[in-house]
Amino acid sequence: MKNFTWLLCFLSTSLFAQLQSPQEFLGYEVGSQFSRHADVVNYFTHVADQSDMVTYHTYGKTNEYRPLTYAIISTQENLNNIETIRQDNLKQIGMMPGSAAPQVAIVWLSYNVHGNEASSTEASMKTLYELITQKQDWLKNTVVIIDPCVNPDGRDRYANWYNQVKSTPYNTRQDATEHHEPWPGGRPNHYLFDLNRDWAWATQVESQQRLKVYNTWMPHVHVDFHEQGINEPYYFAPAAEPFHEVITDWQRDFQTQIGKNHAKYFDKEGWLFFTRERFDLLYPSYGDTYPTFMGAIGMTYEQAGHGRAGLAIQTDEGNVLTLKDRVAHHTTTGLSTVEIAAQNAKKLNDKFKQFFSTANTPSTSYVLKGTSDQLDALTALLDKHEIQYGYSTTSSVKGYHLQQQKQGSFNAKDALIVSAKQPKSAMVNVLFEQNAKLSTPITYDITAWSLPYAYGLETIVSKNAVSVKPNETRKEVTNVVNDSAVGYITSWGSMKDAQFLAALLQANIKVRFTEKPLNIANKNFGRGSLIITKSDNLKTKNYGKTINDLASKFGRELFASASSFATSGPDFGSPDVKLINKQRIAVLKGDETSSLNYGEIWHFFEQQLNYPTTNIDTEYFKRIDLNQYDVLVMPNGYYGNYLGEKGMEQLMEWIRNGGKVIALSGAVSTFAGQKGIDLKRKDAPKKDSTQTASLIPYAQREEESVKNYITGAIFKTKVDNTHPLGFGYNNDYYTLKLGSSAYSYLPNGYNVAYLEDGAKPVSGYAGDNALGNLGKTLVFGEERIGSGAIIYMVDNPLFRGFWENGKLFFVNAIFFANNNKFRI
């Protein structure tokens, strides 16, 4: 018996000895260099292979084909029972049938959502190793999920650059090359999106794949590890105001408990930190707020460093901040989080269950009307979050009308119904609310995001439950080739129509659009409707089959017309029915441009519209032959000094000869006040000289300054939908305004979307001083210059990819506006 016991101990010790620390496995001390993502994956794989306390999984791939992974860490007993633990958690909150009373806390730790905040992925390896070798007791009633790198593409972009340029040994001077990343930096993902603003909108492949896993677990605690400027030491919970009103007292209190636990360790080591400042819990698409609105204790931890710090940097206070320091701090807070979760596992479960209880939830119903395409776009988003919905069986619904901002009613037959009486009630109310309450206007991000406005849906908020029918699979559209038809017509009004147009042009099908409404064979078609004629495509083999196959693919219903003679409105051969150019599009990128806005444009063309562009860097843009392109898209940026007088003259000459510029956000200012251009910036009225800003007390300056800003607010605009830029829209459009820049109406151009006098936000915060300058200002417009045009988009319709109702303006700008000449 003694020999058998000795043998078991020997085997156990021998197996444990095969498990290597990060330093042993990688061959260098963690923090002495930046690890490649592949090496991090290899280490997690090694630990899972050697330990019965870890399983390691792949949940997807990035755009650059790197794996997205997560590890599950707990005791062997818990891992043997892991599926029961997972399901019991979902049962207790009503996301699976059945009942359960689990006692195991689930903690999810997310690292490196911003690629150049790279210390956290290094810390993930140390945290994993210490949990299973030193902190096993915490795992008896705790399951820890570690995503070691949410943004592998961004991380490797940063790490590869840094490893290429750093000095040996590293240089701590702030002026050194290794502390100055080139454009676009490692922060965003492949398409240059900020993944920490994408949790709710899920436009990016990383977010979409992560949410599938997140919804299968629904953790009780979620931490997002970040880095901030080199001179701020460390930030952890509790968060700053404003807290969204759906956040419970328990969530607030437990953040404080966690913060005090961290402080105990930081004080012991003499590490500085701060809490309750800067990082609020309002905007729903962060890695701390999204989990919070899903019932978890969601937190951001911010370590000094960011992309500037490299392996070591001297701060403004003269201290040297090293990567090893940063790793130690993140490892400490990660372990501290698991510790306090383990100490409160039962209470976490009890409060989590209580958060999802619908017993006392008001029977609020959001009733949404729009086209089938608009509703489908919204339900696709709801599906990503596993939010329940149905379709109305009621003819009329009364309640608060969001667009009219008063009590009203409408015919609700087949309207989309999203009820707050469901487990994810809090998130439903956050996403659909008209206005989030603000305890302070000083916030870290936008203050408005209401989905009814973002998707262009007429909405009534009813205090009563609305009867619904089960979701039905929408009947597929099937089109049939009609050889006797002289052409096909389809309406215009959604991104599905835009995708269909893009596919037709890619297939070398010639397409027309009508600038005036027409009726043919008693069917009405509005402005922008696409007309595909046999006469334009006589040389195209299988023209009819190609058109019908593509129409069916995109769910477009074609009307086969037996004649090109209209009952009313223009005939097919009218000058008002114009051929659409197969546009050759150039997009500026690089220094002087916003990497985020360029990424939004890049992603839009490649992943949404599926139409090719030529992306041109500002490094060599002034040397290219712009005559090879029909459209130039200028992302948000500041190009005045970049272009210079000569560059502007060359650009204007290209426009006069038929070129078209689409200028977004800050790029609009490039043209304001230029010779031969009508666009003028509207400056804020001068203050009375007797009012002296210097008399405002120091402590009040920040709060006073926000009166000059618009922090992401929604405004109602008027639309000229007879102009090609406005085709497919109603007379009103709700725009998301991200700043206070304002431009007067175009005196000779076309003011297509604009704010009227006395403009005020329907949602979100706008300072009084900023509002005073917004009346009678341009939102979207066109100015003709010779044969060409400049399209001004003062507000960004592609912002973060989620403002769905703005995207058609951008498509119209590309294909419809100033379509004065067809090019072969």
Buried (B, 14 or more C-beta within 10 A) or exposed (E): EEEEEEEEEEEEEEEEEEBBBBBEBBEEEBBBBBBBBEBBBBBBBBBBEBBEBBBBBEBBBBBEEBBBBBBBBBBEEBBEBBEEBBBBBBBBBBBBEEEBEBEBBBBBBBBBBBBBBBBBBBBBBBBBBBBBBEBEEBBEBBBBBBBBBBBBBBBBBBBBBBEEBBEEEBBBEBEBBBBEBEBBBBBBBBBBBBBBBBBBBBBBBBBEBBBEBBBBBBBBBBBBBBBBEBEBBBBBBBBBBBBBBBBBEBBBEBBBBBBBBBBEBBEEEEBEBEBBEBBBBBBBBBBBBBBBBBBBBBBBBBBBBBBBBBBBBBBEEEBEBBBBBBBBBBBBBBBBBBBBBBBBBBBBBBBBBBBBEBEEBEEBBBBBBBBEBBBBBBBEBBEBBBBBBBBBBBEEBBBBBBBEEEEBEBEBEEBBBBBBBBBBBBBBBBBBBBBBEBEBBBBBBBBBBBBBBBBBBBBBBBEEBBEBEEEEEEEEEEBEBBEEBBBBBBBBBBBBBBBBBBBBBEEEBBBBBBBBBBEBEEEEBBBBBBBBBBEBBEEBEEBBEBBBBBBBEBBBEBBBBEEBEBEEBBEBEBEBBBBBBBBBBBBBBBEBBBBBBBBBBBBBBBBBBEBBBEBBEBEEBBEEEBEEBBBBBBBBBEBBEBBEEEBBEBBBBBBBEBBBBBBBBBBBBBBBEBEEBBBBEBEEEEEEEEEEEEEEEEEEEEEEBBBBBBBBBBBBBBBBBEBBBBBBBEEEBBBBBBBBBBBBBBEEBBBBBBBEEEBEBBBBBBBEBBBBBBBBBBBBBBBBBBBBBBBBBBBBBBBBBBBBBBBBBBBBBBBBBBBEEEEE
